[in-house]
Amino acid sequence: MIKVHQLALLKDGKMEDYINHINQVSNKIDLVMEIMNTSKLEEISVLTIIDQIGQLHLEVSETEATTHFHSRQNTTDIRIPMLQEQYYKVKEKLNLLYNKLDHFLLNLPQSCLEKILKDNIVGSQTFYLQERLEMAKSQLPSTLDSMARNGLRSWTCLRQTMIQRVKFSLTMDGTDKMITGPQAIHLMFTSHPDKKVRHELHHKFEEALQPDLDLFAIAMNEITNIHLKIQESRGNMNQPLSETLKMNRISKHSLVSMEKAIDENLSRFVPYFHRKAELLGMNNFGEKDLIATIGNPKLNVPFKEA
């Protein structure tokens, strides 16, 4: 969730104040890193460190959401690259802090670690601590990990920059509007009740992307290549889904079981889509219409009646 005061800073045009806010988060990360660098392992409270890093993670996530929000709403603001650069710097610092935490956990005396887990010293953080330990064992050396993240960030930034410069005109609700790339993506995910608008949006967005198709292909191939190199370095080439499964906290057996359940019950979903197509007044129901709104999209329902 984006904090109100963060959005207020941007709405009031106080970009510099918001960048200062990002720098304050960065300074908090530096303080925790300094504690972990200068204190003896036995002197550090595991629970305190995990709580502090967790709070910093929340603040960085709020910063990410606010940065993306502003980037999509104000694509012509020349200060956006500066804002994004500050955000990426603080995110990289957080990643380095996580690497430090992993190193710290791996170097804890086994007796100390067993006592922490056995005595439930970290309380509700026990599961996370065990999970983090497993992740730490498969981490790359910090230098290689940082290089991989920087590579991913660079190619991702290029892709985002190309999308941000996309612009095209679209008639919505009887008004001609200038739609930017990020706004087009948002509209496609939230859909529009008018079939004509939905289909024209997809068509014009694809048309606007045509001149840069080769560049998009290069960026996506490089991002994929870096991911594959990371998997290879971790010895996961024979299990390409391993990292994705870990990130989503799901086993391969569970994934296969869900896919099987969907395949076996797919026929139950078909009538739903037929009925939705009927309500939308359509004969052909396509991907663009999957999340199309039925009824009055502007209807406001009081919370108690919802």
C-alpha positions, 0 to 999 in steps of 0.5 A: 500500500502507498502511504498517503504522505508519499503520494501527497509529496508528489501531488504537491509537486514536491519531487525534491522532498520525495527524493529526500524521503528515499534518501532517508530510507537509504540512510536507515539501511546504512545504519543497519548495515553498519551494525552488522559490519561492526558487531560481533555475531553473538552480540547481534539480536537475530530477532531485532535484525530481522524485524529492522530489515523487514520494516526497511523492506516495507518502506522500499516496497512503498517507495517502489509503488510510489515511484511506479505510480508517478512514472506512469502518471507523469511520463513527460516529467524530466525528473522521472529518471532521477527519481527512478535512479534514486529508487534503484539505488536504495533497492540495491542497498536493500539487496546488499543488506539481505546478502549480509543477512544471509552471510550472517546466518550462514556464519552463526555457530550451529549451536546458536542457530539450533538454540534460536530455532528450538527455543522459538526465540524469533517467534513468528519469524521462525518459518522465515528464518528457516526459509532464509537459511535455505535461500542463503545456501544457494546464493551466489557470491555477493559480487556476482549477485550484484553484477547479475542484478545490475544487468537485470536492472539495466535491461529492465530500465531500457524496456520501461523507458521504451514503454514510457515514450509510447503515445497514441490517441484513443477515443474513450467515453466520447473524448479523445485522450492521449494514452501513454504506454504505462497507461495503456498497460494499466487499462488492459489489465483493468479493462473497459466496458466498451468492446470497441475501446478494448479492441482499439486499445490493444490494436493501437498499443501493438501498432505503437510498439512496432518500431521498437520490436527488435529492441524489445526482443533484444532486451527480453532476450538479455533478461532471460539470458541473465536469469539462465546464467544465474540458474546455471551458476546455482546448478539449477539448469535441470530444474528451471522452475526451482527458483520460481517455485521457491519464490512462490512457496509452492512445491512442484508436486502442488503445481502439477496437482493444480494443473491437473485439477484445472485440466480435469475441470476445464469443462466447468469453466466453459459455460461461465465464459459463454454466459459472460460473452452473452452478457457482453453481447458478443459472439466471439469471446477473446483474450481482450474480453476476459476481464471486461466489466459487466454492468455499470462500472461506475456503480458505488456500493457502500461498504456495509452493503458490499 
